[in-house]
């Protein structure tokens, strides 16, 4: 058998048809998906690895946002593209198989098989070129596996019925819902969504165990269902069914893209990762967290909490003149009291009452009420940083304090009825309550101790 294979190799393969668009080299594709996993945009990843943006967008869309290969570094068992380039150069110089093997530190048998199997033969004679050899090796290494949903019609019908089944009234008649068309876009906004049974892939996966406890063939993971929807060419589920998912998203969105991402009023220099490291461990006083407490009829109160002492400041946000009487003007001031300018002015007035040593930084939610943060920094000298979207734990001190303040300002009540003096009374009450996290000291006592230590350190430095 081995001799027959050698004879077939010597006889050369017939001229190959054009392979069409070449596959990307594995190391290039791996570098692209590593950048995507780090949260880079597709255009940025394309520029960094040296491919065109349309090519990178096609890679991302065809893979559904799911990395099609392992991102771990290869073990070195197989020849890499750089090794194939070196083999091609040495072959062109007339080196023999054993000489090439010594240069690339591989077994002579590996080099011999490489030169036979992956040589370009379209010209009628073997001609070893690294690019063609890499393409042939990647083509031979592909192991296409049929999707479980495609090979099990019963399972496919169960999944599709729970995912996209029609709604029914109590009497059994079908509710069609609004007429919708799927345009192939990712997560359509401000449009009617298709009404369907809309079980999530995880609900379907878990329910299969209860409905078919003794049928092992009726098992599938939720990840396999997601990939059948996201990845083009699987053929198991129509991609239009992504409209039945709760998010309606047609591509998987890398989680890192939503973290530390500048957007709108949040620029790259004010994301949370740019905040000084000293603010994280709470050892240095003067780093604050802030947000709004929202009430009925567009009323709000600003809350600012010092991270180390838990000292709380309440920001009075009275409604502006003309609220509920003057028609709103497009791009005009927010008369509710917490527009960008009103918020900046009220926050400046409140925070400048504190000593300058305690005004180092302020971490805020992504709300647009602080979109005038640049002017606020100029006026007060306080550096402003914004937490990541949907990450309230990054401002945990402020979220906890807001929960305590709901004792005084319950949800569903109009907060505009309380004036500045009322807020000062609540502020004093909160700051004079012992806290377990402060070893049963009050925030006011801890803040006093911090100020005294800062003054003593300043006197010692002056002397």
Secondary structure as UniProt FT lines:
FT   HELIX           2..10
FT   HELIX           26..37
FT   TURN            38..39
FT   HELIX           42..49
FT   HELIX           53..62
FT   TURN            63..65
FT   HELIX           81..92
FT   TURN            93..94
FT   HELIX           97..104
FT   HELIX           108..117
FT   TURN            122..123
FT   HELIX           130..141
FT   HELIX           148..151
FT   HELIX           153..164
FT   STRAND          167..168
FT   TURN            170..171
FT   STRAND          174..175
FT   HELIX           201..211
FT   TURN            212..214
FT   TURN            216..217
FT   HELIX           222..230
FT   TURN            232..233
FT   HELIX           239..244
FT   HELIX           255..258
FT   TURN            264..265
FT   HELIX           268..270
FT   HELIX           272..274
FT   HELIX           277..279
FT   STRAND          287..294
FT   TURN            296..297
FT   STRAND          300..306
FT   TURN            307..309
FT   STRAND          312..315
FT   TURN            321..325
FT   TURN            330..331
FT   TURN            335..338
FT   HELIX           340..351
FT   TURN            352..353
FT   HELIX           356..358
FT   STRAND          361..364
FT   HELIX           368..370
FT   TURN            371..372
FT   HELIX           373..380
FT   STRAND          383..386
FT   TURN            389..390
FT   HELIX           392..395
FT   HELIX           396..405
FT   TURN            406..408
FT   TURN            411..412
FT   HELIX           415..417
FT   HELIX           420..431
FT   STRAND          434..435
FT   HELIX           436..438
FT   TURN            439..440
FT   STRAND          441..442
FT   HELIX           443..462
//
